[in-house]
Amino acid sequence: MKFSRGVAAAAVLASAVAGTVALTPQASAATKAAYNGVCGSGYKVVNSAPIGTKGTVFLTYNSAKGKNCVVTVRNTAGKPVPMFAYLYVQGADESAEDGGAYTTYAGPVYGNGRGKCVDWAGGIDNQSTWTYGSNCGALTAHRVTKGW
């Protein structure tokens, strides 16, 4: 499923305006999510971020295809909870997002990211992590972790 970057930004802004966004501590769970390979052959993890205490969002890249992929993985599978995986490649018209009630992971979502900065995010239940301007050389990425 594809969403415009503006829709995703509006949703985040609406949550912040409603006063439902708060910082959450970094993951300290005994069980840590591992990349599950769902992006496919040739994709290697190039970045990751904890999603509070619930799991990890992984950014992968396939150098032969010039594509990025994002997948969000729970620390421990369980009953279905709201989850999402999000990817926006700088200069693209649309972002890619997969969201729903999942037991194990959300995604994969793909974008043509060769030589471009990417924004990527993942969320599990009431926690999310957003990384902006990532994996594009010397620029420093900006990461925001939220809970609601």
PAGU-984989 format. One record per residue: residue in one letter; x, y, z of N, C-alpha, C in turn. Coordinates in nm, 2 decimals. Layout:
{res=A, n_xx=X, n_yy=Y, n_zz=Z, ca_xx=X, ca_yy=Y, ca_zz=Z, c_xx=X, c_yy=Y, c_zz=Z}
...
//
This chain:
{res=M, n_xx=0.08, n_yy=-0.12, n_zz=0.00, ca_xx=0.00, ca_yy=0.00, ca_zz=0.00, c_xx=0.09, c_yy=0.12, c_zz=0.00}
{res=K, n_xx=0.05, n_yy=0.23, n_zz=-0.08, ca_xx=0.13, ca_yy=0.35, ca_zz=-0.09, c_xx=0.06, c_yy=0.46, c_zz=-0.03}
{res=F, n_xx=0.13, n_yy=0.55, n_zz=0.04, ca_xx=0.07, ca_yy=0.67, ca_zz=0.10, c_xx=0.16, c_yy=0.79, c_zz=0.06}
{res=S, n_xx=0.10, n_yy=0.90, n_zz=0.05, ca_xx=0.19, ca_yy=1.02, ca_zz=0.02, c_xx=0.26, c_yy=1.05, c_zz=0.15}
{res=R, n_xx=0.38, n_yy=1.12, n_zz=0.13, ca_xx=0.46, ca_yy=1.15, ca_zz=0.24, c_xx=0.38, c_yy=1.25, c_zz=0.33}
{res=G, n_xx=0.30, n_yy=1.34, n_zz=0.27, ca_xx=0.22, ca_yy=1.43, ca_zz=0.35, c_xx=0.12, c_yy=1.37, c_zz=0.44}
{res=V, n_xx=0.06, n_yy=1.26, n_zz=0.40, ca_xx=-0.03, ca_yy=1.18, ca_zz=0.48, c_xx=0.04, c_yy=1.13, c_zz=0.61}
{res=A, n_xx=0.15, n_yy=1.07, n_zz=0.59, ca_xx=0.23, ca_yy=1.02, ca_zz=0.70, c_xx=0.27, c_yy=1.13, c_zz=0.80}
{res=A, n_xx=0.32, n_yy=1.24, n_zz=0.74, ca_xx=0.36, ca_yy=1.35, ca_zz=0.82, c_xx=0.24, c_yy=1.41, c_zz=0.90}
{res=A, n_xx=0.13, n_yy=1.42, n_zz=0.83, ca_xx=0.01, ca_yy=1.47, ca_zz=0.89, c_xx=-0.04, c_yy=1.39, c_zz=1.01}
{res=A, n_xx=-0.03, n_yy=1.26, n_zz=1.00, ca_xx=-0.07, ca_yy=1.17, ca_zz=1.10, c_xx=0.02, c_yy=1.19, c_zz=1.22}
{res=V, n_xx=0.15, n_yy=1.20, n_zz=1.20, ca_xx=0.24, ca_yy=1.22, ca_zz=1.31, c_xx=0.22, c_yy=1.36, c_zz=1.38}
{res=L, n_xx=0.19, n_yy=1.46, n_zz=1.29, ca_xx=0.17, ca_yy=1.59, ca_zz=1.35, c_xx=0.04, c_yy=1.59, c_zz=1.43}
{res=A, n_xx=-0.07, n_yy=1.53, n_zz=1.38, ca_xx=-0.19, ca_yy=1.52, ca_zz=1.45, c_xx=-0.18, c_yy=1.46, c_zz=1.58}
{res=S, n_xx=-0.10, n_yy=1.35, n_zz=1.59, ca_xx=-0.07, ca_yy=1.29, ca_zz=1.72, c_xx=0.00, c_yy=1.38, c_zz=1.82}
{res=A, n_xx=0.10, n_yy=1.46, n_zz=1.77, ca_xx=0.17, ca_yy=1.55, ca_zz=1.85, c_xx=0.08, c_yy=1.66, c_zz=1.90}
{res=V, n_xx=0.00, n_yy=1.72, n_zz=1.81, ca_xx=-0.09, ca_yy=1.83, ca_zz=1.85, c_xx=-0.19, c_yy=1.78, c_zz=1.95}
{res=A, n_xx=-0.24, n_yy=1.66, n_zz=1.94, ca_xx=-0.33, ca_yy=1.61, ca_zz=2.03, c_xx=-0.27, c_yy=1.58, c_zz=2.17}
{res=G, n_xx=-0.14, n_yy=1.59, n_zz=2.18, ca_xx=-0.07, ca_yy=1.57, ca_zz=2.31, c_xx=-0.05, c_yy=1.43, c_zz=2.34}
{res=T, n_xx=-0.06, n_yy=1.34, n_zz=2.24, ca_xx=-0.05, ca_yy=1.20, ca_zz=2.27, c_xx=0.09, c_yy=1.14, c_zz=2.24}
{res=V, n_xx=0.19, n_yy=1.23, n_zz=2.21, ca_xx=0.32, ca_yy=1.18, ca_zz=2.17, c_xx=0.41, c_yy=1.21, c_zz=2.29}
{res=A, n_xx=0.49, n_yy=1.10, n_zz=2.33, ca_xx=0.58, ca_yy=1.12, ca_zz=2.44, c_xx=0.71, c_yy=1.04, c_zz=2.41}
{res=L, n_xx=0.82, n_yy=1.08, n_zz=2.46, ca_xx=0.94, ca_yy=1.00, ca_zz=2.43, c_xx=0.94, c_yy=0.87, c_zz=2.51}
{res=T, n_xx=0.99, n_yy=0.76, n_zz=2.46, ca_xx=1.00, ca_yy=0.64, ca_zz=2.53, c_xx=1.14, c_yy=0.59, c_zz=2.54}
{res=P, n_xx=1.17, n_yy=0.51, n_zz=2.64, ca_xx=1.31, ca_yy=0.47, ca_zz=2.65, c_xx=1.35, c_yy=0.37, c_zz=2.54}
{res=Q, n_xx=1.48, n_yy=0.36, n_zz=2.52, ca_xx=1.53, ca_yy=0.26, ca_zz=2.42, c_xx=1.51, c_yy=0.12, c_zz=2.47}
{res=A, n_xx=1.51, n_yy=0.03, n_zz=2.38, ca_xx=1.48, ca_yy=-0.11, ca_zz=2.41, c_xx=1.58, c_yy=-0.17, c_zz=2.51}
{res=S, n_xx=1.52, n_yy=-0.25, n_zz=2.60, ca_xx=1.61, ca_yy=-0.32, ca_zz=2.70, c_xx=1.55, c_yy=-0.46, c_zz=2.72}
{res=A, n_xx=1.47, n_yy=-0.50, n_zz=2.62, ca_xx=1.40, ca_yy=-0.63, ca_zz=2.63, c_xx=1.51, c_yy=-0.75, c_zz=2.63}
{res=A, n_xx=1.47, n_yy=-0.85, n_zz=2.71, ca_xx=1.56, ca_yy=-0.97, ca_zz=2.71, c_xx=1.57, c_yy=-1.04, c_zz=2.57}
{res=T, n_xx=1.46, n_yy=-1.04, n_zz=2.50, ca_xx=1.46, ca_yy=-1.10, ca_zz=2.37, c_xx=1.46, c_yy=-0.98, c_zz=2.27}
{res=K, n_xx=1.56, n_yy=-0.98, n_zz=2.18, ca_xx=1.57, ca_yy=-0.88, ca_zz=2.08, c_xx=1.54, c_yy=-0.94, c_zz=1.94}
{res=A, n_xx=1.46, n_yy=-0.86, n_zz=1.87, ca_xx=1.42, ca_yy=-0.90, ca_zz=1.73, c_xx=1.55, c_yy=-0.91, c_zz=1.64}
{res=A, n_xx=1.54, n_yy=-1.01, n_zz=1.55, ca_xx=1.65, ca_yy=-1.03, ca_zz=1.45, c_xx=1.58, c_yy=-1.01, c_zz=1.31}
{res=Y, n_xx=1.66, n_yy=-0.96, n_zz=1.22, ca_xx=1.61, ca_yy=-0.95, ca_zz=1.08, c_xx=1.57, c_yy=-1.09, c_zz=1.03}
{res=N, n_xx=1.46, n_yy=-1.09, n_zz=0.97, ca_xx=1.40, ca_yy=-1.22, ca_zz=0.93, c_xx=1.42, c_yy=-1.26, c_zz=0.78}
{res=G, n_xx=1.49, n_yy=-1.18, n_zz=0.70, ca_xx=1.51, ca_yy=-1.21, ca_zz=0.57, c_xx=1.40, c_yy=-1.19, c_zz=0.47}
{res=V, n_xx=1.28, n_yy=-1.13, n_zz=0.51, ca_xx=1.17, ca_yy=-1.12, ca_zz=0.43, c_xx=1.18, c_yy=-1.03, c_zz=0.31}
{res=C, n_xx=1.29, n_yy=-0.94, n_zz=0.31, ca_xx=1.31, ca_yy=-0.85, ca_zz=0.19, c_xx=1.35, c_yy=-0.93, c_zz=0.07}
{res=G, n_xx=1.41, n_yy=-1.05, n_zz=0.09, ca_xx=1.45, ca_yy=-1.13, ca_zz=-0.02, c_xx=1.60, c_yy=-1.15, c_zz=-0.03}
{res=S, n_xx=1.64, n_yy=-1.22, n_zz=-0.13, ca_xx=1.78, ca_yy=-1.25, ca_zz=-0.16, c_xx=1.86, c_yy=-1.12, c_zz=-0.20}
{res=G, n_xx=1.98, n_yy=-1.11, n_zz=-0.14, ca_xx=2.06, ca_yy=-1.00, ca_zz=-0.17, c_xx=2.05, c_yy=-0.88, c_zz=-0.09}
{res=Y, n_xx=1.95, n_yy=-0.87, n_zz=0.00, ca_xx=1.92, ca_yy=-0.76, ca_zz=0.09, c_xx=2.00, c_yy=-0.78, c_zz=0.22}
{res=K, n_xx=2.08, n_yy=-0.68, n_zz=0.25, ca_xx=2.16, ca_yy=-0.68, ca_zz=0.37, c_xx=2.12, c_yy=-0.57, c_zz=0.46}
{res=V, n_xx=2.12, n_yy=-0.59, n_zz=0.60, ca_xx=2.08, ca_yy=-0.49, ca_zz=0.69, c_xx=2.19, c_yy=-0.38, c_zz=0.69}
{res=V, n_xx=2.15, n_yy=-0.25, n_zz=0.67, ca_xx=2.24, ca_yy=-0.14, ca_zz=0.67, c_xx=2.21, c_yy=-0.04, c_zz=0.78}
{res=N, n_xx=2.10, n_yy=-0.06, n_zz=0.85, ca_xx=2.07, ca_yy=0.02, ca_zz=0.96, c_xx=1.95, c_yy=-0.04, c_zz=1.04}
{res=S, n_xx=1.94, n_yy=-0.01, n_zz=1.16, ca_xx=1.82, ca_yy=-0.06, ca_zz=1.24, c_xx=1.80, c_yy=0.03, c_zz=1.36}
{res=A, n_xx=1.68, n_yy=0.02, n_zz=1.42, ca_xx=1.65, ca_yy=0.10, ca_zz=1.53, c_xx=1.55, c_yy=0.03, c_zz=1.62}
{res=P, n_xx=1.57, n_yy=0.03, n_zz=1.75, ca_xx=1.48, ca_yy=-0.03, ca_zz=1.84, c_xx=1.34, c_yy=0.05, c_zz=1.84}
{res=I, n_xx=1.24, n_yy=-0.03, n_zz=1.86, ca_xx=1.10, ca_yy=0.03, ca_zz=1.88, c_xx=1.07, c_yy=0.01, c_zz=2.02}
{res=G, n_xx=1.11, n_yy=0.11, n_zz=2.10, ca_xx=1.09, ca_yy=0.10, ca_zz=2.25, c_xx=1.13, c_yy=-0.04, c_zz=2.30}
{res=T, n_xx=1.05, n_yy=-0.11, n_zz=2.37, ca_xx=1.08, ca_yy=-0.24, ca_zz=2.42, c_xx=1.01, c_yy=-0.35, c_zz=2.34}
{res=K, n_xx=0.95, n_yy=-0.32, n_zz=2.22, ca_xx=0.86, ca_yy=-0.41, ca_zz=2.15, c_xx=0.93, c_yy=-0.48, c_zz=2.03}
{res=G, n_xx=1.03, n_yy=-0.42, n_zz=1.97, ca_xx=1.09, ca_yy=-0.49, ca_zz=1.86, c_xx=1.19, c_yy=-0.39, c_zz=1.79}
{res=T, n_xx=1.22, n_yy=-0.42, n_zz=1.66, ca_xx=1.32, ca_yy=-0.34, ca_zz=1.59, c_xx=1.27, c_yy=-0.32, c_zz=1.44}
{res=V, n_xx=1.30, n_yy=-0.20, n_zz=1.39, ca_xx=1.28, ca_yy=-0.18, ca_zz=1.25, c_xx=1.41, c_yy=-0.19, c_zz=1.18}
{res=F, n_xx=1.41, n_yy=-0.26, n_zz=1.07, ca_xx=1.54, ca_yy=-0.28, ca_zz=0.99, c_xx=1.53, c_yy=-0.22, c_zz=0.85}
{res=L, n_xx=1.64, n_yy=-0.14, n_zz=0.82, ca_xx=1.65, ca_yy=-0.09, ca_zz=0.68, c_xx=1.76, c_yy=-0.18, c_zz=0.61}
{res=T, n_xx=1.72, n_yy=-0.23, n_zz=0.50, ca_xx=1.81, ca_yy=-0.32, ca_zz=0.42, c_xx=1.83, c_yy=-0.26, c_zz=0.29}
{res=Y, n_xx=1.94, n_yy=-0.31, n_zz=0.22, ca_xx=1.97, ca_yy=-0.26, ca_zz=0.09, c_xx=2.02, c_yy=-0.37, c_zz=0.00}
{res=N, n_xx=1.98, n_yy=-0.37, n_zz=-0.12, ca_xx=2.03, ca_yy=-0.46, ca_zz=-0.22, c_xx=2.11, c_yy=-0.39, c_zz=-0.32}
{res=S, n_xx=2.25, n_yy=-0.40, n_zz=-0.32, ca_xx=2.33, ca_yy=-0.31, ca_zz=-0.40, c_xx=2.32, c_yy=-0.35, c_zz=-0.55}
{res=A, n_xx=2.29, n_yy=-0.47, n_zz=-0.58, ca_xx=2.27, ca_yy=-0.51, ca_zz=-0.72, c_xx=2.14, c_yy=-0.45, c_zz=-0.78}
{res=K, n_xx=2.04, n_yy=-0.43, n_zz=-0.71, ca_xx=1.91, ca_yy=-0.37, ca_zz=-0.75, c_xx=1.90, c_yy=-0.22, c_zz=-0.72}
{res=G, n_xx=1.99, n_yy=-0.17, n_zz=-0.63, ca_xx=1.98, ca_yy=-0.03, ca_zz=-0.59, c_xx=1.85, c_yy=0.00, c_zz=-0.51}
{res=K, n_xx=1.80, n_yy=-0.10, n_zz=-0.44, ca_xx=1.67, ca_yy=-0.09, ca_zz=-0.37, c_xx=1.69, c_yy=-0.10, c_zz=-0.22}
{res=N, n_xx=1.62, n_yy=-0.02, n_zz=-0.15, ca_xx=1.61, ca_yy=-0.03, ca_zz=0.00, c_xx=1.48, c_yy=-0.11, c_zz=0.03}
{res=C, n_xx=1.48, n_yy=-0.17, n_zz=0.15, ca_xx=1.36, ca_yy=-0.24, ca_zz=0.20, c_xx=1.35, c_yy=-0.22, c_zz=0.35}
{res=V, n_xx=1.23, n_yy=-0.20, n_zz=0.40, ca_xx=1.21, ca_yy=-0.18, ca_zz=0.55, c_xx=1.12, c_yy=-0.29, c_zz=0.60}
{res=V, n_xx=1.15, n_yy=-0.35, n_zz=0.71, ca_xx=1.06, ca_yy=-0.45, ca_zz=0.78, c_xx=1.07, c_yy=-0.42, c_zz=0.93}
{res=T, n_xx=0.96, n_yy=-0.43, n_zz=0.99, ca_xx=0.94, ca_yy=-0.41, ca_zz=1.14, c_xx=0.92, c_yy=-0.55, c_zz=1.20}
{res=V, n_xx=1.00, n_yy=-0.59, n_zz=1.30, ca_xx=0.99, ca_yy=-0.72, ca_zz=1.36, c_xx=0.97, c_yy=-0.71, c_zz=1.51}
{res=R, n_xx=0.87, n_yy=-0.78, n_zz=1.56, ca_xx=0.85, ca_yy=-0.79, ca_zz=1.70, c_xx=0.96, c_yy=-0.87, c_zz=1.77}
{res=N, n_xx=0.98, n_yy=-0.84, n_zz=1.90, ca_xx=1.08, ca_yy=-0.92, ca_zz=1.98, c_xx=1.02, c_yy=-1.06, c_zz=2.00}
{res=T, n_xx=0.89, n_yy=-1.06, n_zz=2.03, ca_xx=0.83, ca_yy=-1.19, ca_zz=2.06, c_xx=0.69, c_yy=-1.19, c_zz=1.99}
{res=A, n_xx=0.67, n_yy=-1.30, n_zz=1.91, ca_xx=0.54, ca_yy=-1.31, ca_zz=1.84, c_xx=0.43, c_yy=-1.32, c_zz=1.94}
{res=G, n_xx=0.31, n_yy=-1.28, n_zz=1.90, ca_xx=0.20, ca_yy=-1.29, ca_zz=1.99, c_xx=0.07, c_yy=-1.26, c_zz=1.92}
{res=K, n_xx=-0.03, n_yy=-1.22, n_zz=2.00, ca_xx=-0.16, ca_yy=-1.18, ca_zz=1.94, c_xx=-0.14, c_yy=-1.07, c_zz=1.85}
{res=P, n_xx=-0.22, n_yy=-1.06, n_zz=1.74, ca_xx=-0.21, ca_yy=-0.94, ca_zz=1.65, c_xx=-0.22, c_yy=-0.81, c_zz=1.72}
{res=V, n_xx=-0.13, n_yy=-0.72, n_zz=1.68, ca_xx=-0.13, ca_yy=-0.58, ca_zz=1.73, c_xx=-0.10, c_yy=-0.49, c_zz=1.61}
{res=P, n_xx=-0.14, n_yy=-0.36, n_zz=1.63, ca_xx=-0.11, ca_yy=-0.27, ca_zz=1.52, c_xx=0.04, c_yy=-0.26, c_zz=1.50}
{res=M, n_xx=0.08, n_yy=-0.27, n_zz=1.37, ca_xx=0.22, ca_yy=-0.26, ca_zz=1.33, c_xx=0.23, c_yy=-0.19, c_zz=1.20}
{res=F, n_xx=0.35, n_yy=-0.12, n_zz=1.17, ca_xx=0.37, ca_yy=-0.07, ca_zz=1.04, c_xx=0.52, c_yy=-0.07, c_zz=1.01}
{res=A, n_xx=0.55, n_yy=-0.06, n_zz=0.88, ca_xx=0.68, ca_yy=-0.04, ca_zz=0.82, c_xx=0.66, c_yy=0.07, c_zz=0.72}
{res=Y, n_xx=0.76, n_yy=0.17, n_zz=0.72, ca_xx=0.74, ca_yy=0.28, ca_zz=0.63, c_xx=0.88, c_yy=0.32, c_zz=0.57}
{res=L, n_xx=0.87, n_yy=0.36, n_zz=0.44, ca_xx=1.00, ca_yy=0.40, ca_zz=0.37, c_xx=0.96, c_yy=0.51, c_zz=0.27}
{res=Y, n_xx=1.04, n_yy=0.61, n_zz=0.27, ca_xx=1.03, ca_yy=0.72, ca_zz=0.18, c_xx=1.17, c_yy=0.75, c_zz=0.12}
{res=V, n_xx=1.19, n_yy=0.74, n_zz=-0.01, ca_xx=1.32, ca_yy=0.77, ca_zz=-0.07, c_xx=1.31, c_yy=0.92, c_zz=-0.12}
{res=Q, n_xx=1.41, n_yy=1.00, n_zz=-0.08, ca_xx=1.42, ca_yy=1.14, ca_zz=-0.12, c_xx=1.40, c_yy=1.16, c_zz=-0.26}
{res=G, n_xx=1.30, n_yy=1.25, n_zz=-0.30, ca_xx=1.27, ca_yy=1.29, ca_zz=-0.43, c_xx=1.16, c_yy=1.20, c_zz=-0.49}
{res=A, n_xx=1.11, n_yy=1.10, n_zz=-0.42, ca_xx=1.01, ca_yy=1.02, ca_zz=-0.48, c_xx=0.87, c_yy=1.09, c_zz=-0.46}
{res=D, n_xx=0.78, n_yy=1.05, n_zz=-0.54, ca_xx=0.64, ca_yy=1.11, ca_zz=-0.53, c_xx=0.56, c_yy=1.06, c_zz=-0.42}
{res=E, n_xx=0.59, n_yy=0.93, n_zz=-0.38, ca_xx=0.51, ca_yy=0.87, ca_zz=-0.28, c_xx=0.60, c_yy=0.79, c_zz=-0.19}
{res=S, n_xx=0.55, n_yy=0.76, n_zz=-0.07, ca_xx=0.62, ca_yy=0.67, ca_zz=0.03, c_xx=0.56, c_yy=0.53, c_zz=0.01}
{res=A, n_xx=0.62, n_yy=0.43, n_zz=0.07, ca_xx=0.56, ca_yy=0.30, ca_zz=0.08, c_xx=0.54, c_yy=0.26, c_zz=0.22}
{res=E, n_xx=0.42, n_yy=0.21, n_zz=0.25, ca_xx=0.39, ca_yy=0.17, ca_zz=0.39, c_xx=0.31, c_yy=0.04, c_zz=0.39}
{res=D, n_xx=0.34, n_yy=-0.04, n_zz=0.49, ca_xx=0.25, ca_yy=-0.16, ca_zz=0.52, c_xx=0.21, c_yy=-0.15, c_zz=0.66}
{res=G, n_xx=0.08, n_yy=-0.16, n_zz=0.68, ca_xx=0.03, ca_yy=-0.15, ca_zz=0.82, c_xx=-0.09, c_yy=-0.24, c_zz=0.84}
{res=G, n_xx=-0.11, n_yy=-0.28, n_zz=0.96, ca_xx=-0.22, ca_yy=-0.37, ca_zz=0.99, c_xx=-0.20, c_yy=-0.43, c_zz=1.13}
{res=A, n_xx=-0.28, n_yy=-0.53, n_zz=1.16, ca_xx=-0.27, ca_yy=-0.60, ca_zz=1.29, c_xx=-0.19, c_yy=-0.73, c_zz=1.25}
{res=Y, n_xx=-0.07, n_yy=-0.74, n_zz=1.31, ca_xx=0.02, ca_yy=-0.85, ca_zz=1.27, c_xx=0.07, c_yy=-0.92, c_zz=1.40}
{res=T, n_xx=0.11, n_yy=-1.05, n_zz=1.38, ca_xx=0.16, ca_yy=-1.13, ca_zz=1.50, c_xx=0.31, c_yy=-1.12, c_zz=1.51}
{res=T, n_xx=0.38, n_yy=-1.10, n_zz=1.40, ca_xx=0.53, ca_yy=-1.11, ca_zz=1.40, c_xx=0.60, c_yy=-1.00, c_zz=1.33}
{res=Y, n_xx=0.56, n_yy=-0.96, n_zz=1.21, ca_xx=0.63, ca_yy=-0.85, ca_zz=1.14, c_xx=0.54, c_yy=-0.77, c_zz=1.05}
{res=A, n_xx=0.58, n_yy=-0.65, n_zz=1.01, ca_xx=0.51, ca_yy=-0.57, ca_zz=0.91, c_xx=0.61, c_yy=-0.54, c_zz=0.80}
{res=G, n_xx=0.56, n_yy=-0.53, n_zz=0.68, ca_xx=0.65, ca_yy=-0.51, ca_zz=0.57, c_xx=0.66, c_yy=-0.65, c_zz=0.49}
{res=P, n_xx=0.75, n_yy=-0.65, n_zz=0.40, ca_xx=0.85, ca_yy=-0.55, ca_zz=0.36, c_xx=0.79, c_yy=-0.44, c_zz=0.27}
{res=V, n_xx=0.85, n_yy=-0.33, n_zz=0.27, ca_xx=0.82, ca_yy=-0.22, ca_zz=0.18, c_xx=0.95, c_yy=-0.18, c_zz=0.11}
{res=Y, n_xx=0.94, n_yy=-0.14, n_zz=-0.02, ca_xx=1.06, ca_yy=-0.12, ca_zz=-0.10, c_xx=1.06, c_yy=0.02, c_zz=-0.16}
{res=G, n_xx=1.18, n_yy=0.07, n_zz=-0.20, ca_xx=1.20, ca_yy=0.19, ca_zz=-0.27, c_xx=1.33, c_yy=0.19, c_zz=-0.34}
{res=N, n_xx=1.34, n_yy=0.26, n_zz=-0.45, ca_xx=1.47, ca_yy=0.27, ca_zz=-0.53, c_xx=1.55, c_yy=0.38, c_zz=-0.47}
{res=G, n_xx=1.65, n_yy=0.34, n_zz=-0.38, ca_xx=1.73, ca_yy=0.43, ca_zz=-0.30, c_xx=1.87, c_yy=0.45, c_zz=-0.34}
{res=R, n_xx=1.91, n_yy=0.40, n_zz=-0.46, ca_xx=2.05, ca_yy=0.42, ca_zz=-0.49, c_xx=2.10, c_yy=0.56, c_zz=-0.50}
{res=G, n_xx=2.19, n_yy=0.60, n_zz=-0.41, ca_xx=2.25, ca_yy=0.73, ca_zz=-0.41, c_xx=2.16, c_yy=0.84, c_zz=-0.35}
{res=K, n_xx=2.05, n_yy=0.80, n_zz=-0.28, ca_xx=1.96, ca_yy=0.89, ca_zz=-0.22, c_xx=1.94, c_yy=0.87, c_zz=-0.07}
{res=C, n_xx=1.91, n_yy=0.98, n_zz=0.00, ca_xx=1.87, ca_yy=0.97, ca_zz=0.14, c_xx=1.73, c_yy=0.90, c_zz=0.16}
{res=V, n_xx=1.71, n_yy=0.83, n_zz=0.27, ca_xx=1.58, ca_yy=0.77, ca_zz=0.29, c_xx=1.53, c_yy=0.81, c_zz=0.43}
{res=D, n_xx=1.40, n_yy=0.81, n_zz=0.44, ca_xx=1.33, ca_yy=0.83, ca_zz=0.57, c_xx=1.27, c_yy=0.69, c_zz=0.59}
{res=W, n_xx=1.28, n_yy=0.64, n_zz=0.71, ca_xx=1.22, ca_yy=0.50, ca_zz=0.73, c_xx=1.17, c_yy=0.50, c_zz=0.88}
{res=A, n_xx=1.07, n_yy=0.41, n_zz=0.90, ca_xx=1.01, ca_yy=0.40, ca_zz=1.03, c_xx=0.95, c_yy=0.27, c_zz=1.05}
{res=G, n_xx=0.92, n_yy=0.24, n_zz=1.18, ca_xx=0.85, ca_yy=0.12, ca_zz=1.21, c_xx=0.77, c_yy=0.15, c_zz=1.34}
{res=G, n_xx=0.66, n_yy=0.08, n_zz=1.36, ca_xx=0.58, ca_yy=0.09, ca_zz=1.48, c_xx=0.52, c_yy=-0.04, c_zz=1.52}
{res=I, n_xx=0.51, n_yy=-0.05, n_zz=1.65, ca_xx=0.45, ca_yy=-0.17, ca_zz=1.71, c_xx=0.36, c_yy=-0.13, c_zz=1.82}
{res=D, n_xx=0.23, n_yy=-0.16, n_zz=1.81, ca_xx=0.13, ca_yy=-0.12, ca_zz=1.91, c_xx=0.14, c_yy=0.03, c_zz=1.94}
{res=N, n_xx=0.19, n_yy=0.07, n_zz=2.05, ca_xx=0.18, ca_yy=0.21, ca_zz=2.09, c_xx=0.32, c_yy=0.28, c_zz=2.09}
{res=Q, n_xx=0.42, n_yy=0.22, n_zz=2.02, ca_xx=0.55, ca_yy=0.27, ca_zz=2.01, c_xx=0.60, c_yy=0.28, c_zz=1.86}
{res=S, n_xx=0.68, n_yy=0.38, n_zz=1.83, ca_xx=0.73, ca_yy=0.39, ca_zz=1.70, c_xx=0.87, c_yy=0.46, c_zz=1.70}
{res=T, n_xx=0.94, n_yy=0.44, n_zz=1.59, ca_xx=1.07, ca_yy=0.50, ca_zz=1.57, c_xx=1.08, c_yy=0.55, c_zz=1.43}
{res=W, n_xx=1.11, n_yy=0.68, n_zz=1.41, ca_xx=1.12, ca_yy=0.74, ca_zz=1.28, c_xx=1.26, c_yy=0.79, c_zz=1.26}
{res=T, n_xx=1.32, n_yy=0.76, n_zz=1.14, ca_xx=1.46, ca_yy=0.81, ca_zz=1.11, c_xx=1.45, c_yy=0.88, c_zz=0.98}
{res=Y, n_xx=1.50, n_yy=1.01, n_zz=0.98, ca_xx=1.49, ca_yy=1.10, ca_zz=0.87, c_xx=1.63, c_yy=1.13, c_zz=0.81}
{res=G, n_xx=1.64, n_yy=1.14, n_zz=0.68, ca_xx=1.77, ca_yy=1.17, ca_zz=0.61, c_xx=1.88, c_yy=1.07, c_zz=0.64}
{res=S, n_xx=1.85, n_yy=0.95, n_zz=0.63, ca_xx=1.94, ca_yy=0.84, ca_zz=0.66, c_xx=2.02, c_yy=0.78, c_zz=0.55}
{res=N, n_xx=2.13, n_yy=0.72, n_zz=0.57, ca_xx=2.21, ca_yy=0.64, ca_zz=0.48, c_xx=2.24, c_yy=0.71, c_zz=0.35}
{res=C, n_xx=2.29, n_yy=0.83, n_zz=0.37, ca_xx=2.32, ca_yy=0.91, ca_zz=0.24, c_xx=2.46, c_yy=0.98, c_zz=0.26}
{res=G, n_xx=2.56, n_yy=0.91, n_zz=0.29, ca_xx=2.69, ca_yy=0.96, ca_zz=0.30, c_xx=2.72, c_yy=1.03, c_zz=0.44}
{res=A, n_xx=2.77, n_yy=1.15, n_zz=0.43, ca_xx=2.82, ca_yy=1.22, ca_zz=0.55, c_xx=2.71, c_yy=1.29, c_zz=0.63}
{res=L, n_xx=2.59, n_yy=1.30, n_zz=0.57, ca_xx=2.48, ca_yy=1.37, ca_zz=0.65, c_xx=2.44, c_yy=1.28, c_zz=0.77}
{res=T, n_xx=2.41, n_yy=1.35, n_zz=0.88, ca_xx=2.37, ca_yy=1.29, ca_zz=1.00, c_xx=2.22, c_yy=1.27, c_zz=1.00}
{res=A, n_xx=2.18, n_yy=1.14, n_zz=1.02, ca_xx=2.03, ca_yy=1.11, ca_zz=1.03, c_xx=1.97, c_yy=1.17, c_zz=1.16}
{res=H, n_xx=1.85, n_yy=1.20, n_zz=1.15, ca_xx=1.77, ca_yy=1.24, ca_zz=1.27, c_xx=1.67, c_yy=1.14, c_zz=1.31}
{res=R, n_xx=1.67, n_yy=1.09, n_zz=1.43, ca_xx=1.58, ca_yy=0.98, ca_zz=1.48, c_xx=1.49, c_yy=1.03, c_zz=1.59}
{res=V, n_xx=1.36, n_yy=1.00, n_zz=1.58, ca_xx=1.26, ca_yy=1.03, ca_zz=1.68, c_xx=1.19, c_yy=0.91, c_zz=1.72}
{res=T, n_xx=1.19, n_yy=0.88, n_zz=1.85, ca_xx=1.12, ca_yy=0.77, ca_zz=1.91, c_xx=0.99, c_yy=0.82, c_zz=1.98}
{res=K, n_xx=0.88, n_yy=0.76, n_zz=1.95, ca_xx=0.75, ca_yy=0.81, ca_zz=2.01, c_xx=0.68, c_yy=0.69, c_zz=2.08}
{res=G, n_xx=0.60, n_yy=0.73, n_zz=2.17, ca_xx=0.50, ca_yy=0.64, ca_zz=2.23, c_xx=0.37, c_yy=0.71, c_zz=2.25}
{res=W, n_xx=0.26, n_yy=0.64, n_zz=2.25, ca_xx=0.14, ca_yy=0.71, ca_zz=2.27, c_xx=0.04, c_yy=0.61, c_zz=2.34}
//
